Amino acid sequence: MRRLLAVLITLAMAACAAPAPRRAPAPAAPAVAAAPGPPITRAAPVNTGSWEVSADLQVREIRPGVFLHTSWRLLADGTRFPSNGLVVREGDGLLLIDTAWGEPATEQLLGWIDATLRLPVEHAVATHFHDDRLGGAPVLARRGVRMVAHPLTRELAEKQGLTVLPDVLDGLRQPGSTVTVGSAEVFYPGPGHERDNVVVWLPESRVVFGGCMMRALAATGLGNVADADVPAWPDSVSSAAARYGTAAVVVPGHGDPGGPELFAHTLKLLGR
């Protein structure tokens, strides 16, 4: 009897020490649909990559939220020549650096922005007064987009007969000066390709738009120097290089983007 009682006590203790049997998880509660909110009028980009907008306009994302727009113009000698600008996402809006080359290409660019990025252009900067930078200004004006530029850009554009002129960035009158436009720093290094050429720095993406002051690696000459200040040009490039020499991407006004080696290449073409 005692032996039987001892066996029963041992079995009871073993049962208490054993883990409890696993229970199947309770079924998840059915999802409750969220109440409808206000309609979304601004949305994130829906694509990344490269877009052939037309035969004369291409857009390519070169850094997250930074889009290179390249438009082509047929020159007098029959050559199709490209020109670069940028579209930069700034939260729920966009910064446009230079228009496309002419009104038709700028209309196409804004149409692509409407269809693909679906965000408003809230700021626009012209990097000098030539029509590959300002040629689409009337299109922006019809959209109510304010464009800003160096004080000389407005003066020189008016002299060449442009009827839609950019607003003046007063803080850029002296070489070495900077102003902020949206998320960008606009820097006036001094004369070069033009007396009014400015450089635009995007600190978040570490992209610098050098405009026509910067030459692409494939360039073997200085390009159009009709309005250039060639003696001052090397110092202006050196000033930009000292400030933005650690940029991840350097975008010239014409040709393929590169890295900081574009500063050295441009100086080499200038005999430095």
Buried (B, 14 or more C-beta within 10 A) or exposed (E): EEEEEEEEEEEEEEEEEEEEEEEEEEEEEEEEEEEEEEEEEEEEBEEEEEBEBBEBBBBBBBBEBBBBBBBBBEEEEEEEBBBBBBBBBBEEBBBBBBBBBBBBBBBBBBEBBEEBBBBBBBBBBBBBBBBBBBBBBBBBBEEEBEBBBBBBBBBBBEEEEBEBBBBBBEBBEEBEBBBEBBBBBBBBBBBBBBBBBBBBBBEBBBBBBBBBBBBBBEBEEBBBEEBBBEEBBBBBBBBBBEBBBEBEBBBBBBBBBBEBEBBBBBBEBBEE
